[in-house]
Amino acid sequence: MTIHYTNGIISRRLPISIRNYWFTQRPVIGAMPDIARLHSIPSPVSGAENTQSWTLLTDLCGTETELLSRLSRSTRTQVRRAEREGVTVERLNCNCPETLDGFERFFNRFANTKTGFRDVLNVSVQLHMLKRYATASMLEISRAIGLDGKPVVYHVFIVAGGRARVHHSASLFRESDNSAQRHFMGWANRFLHWCDMLYYLQNGYSLYDMGGWYAGRNDESLLRVNKFKEEFGGKVVCEYDAMVGCSLAGKMALIARDLILGLPYAIRKSLH
């Protein structure tokens, strides 16, 4: 594995600096943040706070024909159906303000269709962080367009070190009570994933990351998402996210946070 040293993406400045690093990225020696967040790394970091992170990775080495053969038979059929039905794909300029504004509006519509998850989903799209990734050339966005010229699916990627990870995916299929329209959006979503895979294959990327895999057994909704992602032939991989205290201030901040998280909820709430 080739390590890429970078300044990372800052998510907090004062009083403690926190920077984000993805895949093979690591902090530049001599320009360390107080805390480094390492996302999707192959093994835990000694002495750090490590959390298991499961995902599906598709190896992009080989030919288009080989990549297509890894898709399930049903998915190949639906990809071809979407193309026949006139679904088109666009790749957007992430440094254009309208691109991220348009995605945020679309994502909030998507979030409002997921009963019980609206608040969580709306919080998850932090436009200021997406802008920082875009400025660092680490953000890419694609979307599928329906027959009426309107977007029906968005995919947002974090890209670094030859790997493209689905960071957000949003579709409006729950807005429709029409089964034919819902099927159309399902075809469009699969077609968009296929076109994304081809794009990254053709541009020399080595891995296509489906953006997570649920390792539990109880949440039926997440198990259905797993099944969808598995249609594309990726390999289930266990990785890690790590919070690393790089300075004394950063290490003390992590200790203090752990102490606070150990308090009863009512006390934690009173501290905010």
C-alpha positions in Angstrom: 0.0 0.0 0.0 1.4 3.4 -1.0 0.9 6.1 1.6 -0.1 9.5 0.5 0.9 12.3 2.9 -1.5 15.3 2.8 -2.7 18.2 5.0 -6.2 16.5 5.1 -9.6 18.1 5.2 -10.2 20.2 8.2 -13.6 19.8 10.0 -12.8 21.9 13.1 -10.3 24.7 13.8 -10.6 25.9 17.3 -9.8 25.1 20.0 -8.8 21.7 18.7 -7.9 21.1 15.1 -9.4 18.0 13.5 -8.6 16.8 10.0 -9.9 14.0 7.9 -7.8 11.5 5.9 -9.2 8.8 3.6 -7.9 5.4 2.6 -4.1 5.7 2.0 -3.9 9.4 3.1 -1.9 10.2 6.3 -0.9 13.5 8.0 2.2 15.4 6.8 5.0 15.1 9.3 5.6 18.6 10.7 2.0 19.7 10.0 0.0 17.4 12.2 -3.5 18.4 13.4 -4.4 17.9 17.0 -6.7 15.0 16.0 -6.5 13.0 12.8 -9.6 11.1 11.6 -8.5 8.2 9.5 -11.3 6.8 7.4 -11.4 3.3 5.9 -7.9 2.0 6.7 -7.0 -1.6 6.5 -5.9 -2.2 10.1 -6.4 -0.6 13.5 -4.0 2.0 14.8 -2.2 1.1 18.0 -3.1 3.4 20.9 -6.0 5.1 18.9 -9.8 4.8 19.1 -10.6 2.3 16.3 -14.1 1.4 15.0 -14.8 -1.4 12.6 -16.1 -0.2 9.2 -17.5 -2.8 6.8 -17.9 -2.1 3.0 -18.0 -3.8 -0.4 -15.0 -3.2 -2.7 -15.0 -3.9 -6.4 -11.6 -4.5 -8.0 -11.5 -2.3 -11.1 -8.6 -4.1 -12.7 -9.4 -5.9 -15.9 -11.7 -5.2 -18.8 -15.3 -3.8 -19.1 -16.5 -7.3 -20.0 -15.0 -8.8 -16.9 -16.5 -6.0 -14.8 -19.9 -6.6 -16.3 -19.7 -10.3 -15.7 -19.4 -9.7 -11.9 -22.8 -8.0 -11.8 -25.7 -10.3 -11.0 -27.8 -11.5 -14.0 -30.8 -9.5 -12.8 -28.7 -6.3 -12.4 -27.2 -6.7 -16.0 -30.8 -7.0 -17.3 -31.9 -3.9 -15.4 -28.9 -1.9 -16.6 -29.7 -2.7 -20.2 -33.4 -1.9 -19.6 -32.6 1.5 -18.1 -30.5 2.3 -21.2 -33.3 1.3 -23.5 -35.8 3.4 -21.6 -33.6 6.5 -22.2 -32.0 7.0 -18.8 -28.9 9.3 -19.2 -26.1 10.0 -16.9 -24.4 13.3 -16.1 -21.1 14.0 -14.2 -21.2 17.4 -12.5 -18.7 20.2 -11.7 -18.5 20.0 -7.9 -16.9 23.5 -7.7 -20.0 25.1 -9.2 -22.2 26.3 -6.3 -25.4 25.2 -8.0 -24.2 21.6 -8.1 -24.0 21.2 -4.3 -27.1 23.4 -3.7 -29.0 21.2 -6.2 -27.8 18.0 -4.5 -28.7 19.3 -1.0 -32.3 20.1 -2.2 -32.6 16.7 -3.8 -31.2 14.9 -0.7 -33.6 16.7 1.6 -36.5 15.5 -0.5 -35.1 12.0 -0.3 -34.7 12.2 3.5 -38.3 13.3 3.9 -39.5 10.1 2.3 -37.6 7.9 4.8 -40.0 7.8 7.8 -38.1 7.7 11.1 -34.8 8.9 9.7 -35.6 12.4 8.5 -33.5 14.2 11.2 -30.5 11.9 10.9 -30.4 12.1 7.2 -30.8 15.9 7.0 -28.0 16.3 9.5 -25.8 13.9 7.5 -25.5 16.3 4.5 -23.2 19.0 5.7 -22.7 21.3 2.7 -19.7 23.1 4.2 -17.8 19.8 4.4 -18.7 18.8 0.9 -17.4 22.1 -0.3 -14.1 21.4 1.4 -13.8 18.1 -0.3 -14.7 19.7 -3.6 -12.0 22.3 -3.2 -9.5 19.6 -2.5 -10.5 17.7 -5.7 -11.7 14.8 -3.6 -15.5 15.1 -4.4 -17.3 13.9 -7.5 -21.0 13.8 -8.3 -23.0 11.9 -10.9 -26.7 11.7 -11.5 -29.2 9.8 -13.6 -31.7 11.8 -15.6 -35.2 10.6 -16.4 -37.2 11.0 -19.5 -38.6 14.3 -18.4 -35.1 15.8 -18.1 -35.2 15.8 -14.2 -32.7 14.0 -12.0 -34.0 10.8 -10.3 -30.8 9.5 -8.6 -27.7 11.2 -7.3 -24.3 9.6 -6.3 -21.7 11.6 -4.4 -18.2 10.2 -4.2 -15.1 10.7 -2.0 -12.1 10.0 -4.3 -8.5 9.6 -3.2 -5.6 7.2 -3.9 -7.2 5.4 -6.8 -10.4 4.6 -4.9 -13.9 6.0 -5.3 -16.3 5.6 -2.4 -20.0 6.3 -2.5 -20.4 9.0 0.2 -24.1 9.7 -0.4 -26.7 8.1 -2.6 -30.2 9.5 -3.0 -33.3 8.5 -5.0 -36.9 9.7 -5.1 -38.5 6.3 -5.7 -40.5 6.6 -2.4 -42.2 9.8 -3.7 -44.2 7.8 -6.2 -47.1 5.4 -5.7 -46.8 4.2 -9.3 -45.0 0.8 -9.3 -43.8 1.4 -12.9 -42.2 4.6 -11.9 -40.5 3.0 -8.9 -39.2 0.2 -11.1 -37.9 2.8 -13.5 -36.0 4.6 -10.7 -34.5 1.2 -9.6 -33.2 0.6 -13.1 -31.8 4.2 -13.2 -30.0 3.7 -9.9 -28.3 0.4 -11.1 -27.5 2.1 -14.5 -25.9 5.0 -12.7 -23.7 2.6 -10.6 -22.7 0.8 -13.7 -21.8 4.0 -15.5 -19.8 5.2 -12.4 -17.9 1.9 -12.4 -17.1 2.3 -16.1 -16.0 5.9 -15.5 -13.6 5.0 -12.8 -12.3 1.9 -14.6 -11.6 4.1 -17.7 -9.8 6.7 -15.5 -7.4 4.3 -13.9 -9.0 3.8 -10.5 -8.3 0.5 -8.7 -11.3 0.3 -6.4 -15.0 1.1 -6.4 -16.4 1.3 -2.9 -20.2 0.9 -2.3 -20.0 3.1 0.8 -20.7 0.7 3.6 -22.1 -2.7 4.4 -24.3 -3.6 7.4 -22.7 -6.3 9.5 -25.7 -6.9 11.7 -28.7 -9.3 11.3 -31.6 -7.4 12.8 -32.3 -4.3 10.7 -34.4 -5.5 7.7 -34.1 -2.2 5.9 -30.3 -2.3 6.0 -30.2 -5.9 5.0 -32.2 -5.0 1.9 -29.6 -2.3 1.2 -26.9 -4.9 1.6 -28.6 -7.2 -0.9 -28.8 -4.3 -3.4 -25.1 -3.5 -3.1 -24.1 -7.2 -3.4 -25.7 -7.3 -6.8 -22.6 -5.4 -8.2 -20.2 -8.2 -7.3 -18.0 -6.5 -4.7 -16.1 -8.2 -1.9 -17.2 -7.6 1.7 -14.2 -6.1 3.6 -13.7 -5.2 7.2 -11.8 -1.9 7.6 -11.3 0.6 10.4 -12.0 4.2 11.2 -9.5 5.7 13.7 -9.4 8.8 15.8 -5.7 9.5 16.5 -4.6 12.1 19.0 -1.5 13.7 17.4 -0.7 16.4 19.9 -1.0 16.5 23.7 -4.1 18.8 23.3 -5.7 16.3 20.9 -5.0 13.3 23.2 -6.4 15.2 26.2 -9.5 16.2 24.2 -10.2 12.6 23.3 -9.8 11.5 26.9 -12.2 14.3 28.0 -14.7 13.3 25.4 -14.7 9.7 26.5 -15.2 10.8 30.1 -18.2 12.9 29.1 -19.7 10.2 26.9 -19.6 7.9 30.0 -21.9 10.3 31.9 -25.7 9.8 32.0 -27.5 11.5 29.1 -29.1 14.1 31.3 -25.8 15.3 32.5 -24.2 15.3 29.1 -27.1 17.4 27.7 -26.7 20.0 30.5 -23.0 20.5 29.5 -23.9 21.7 26.0 
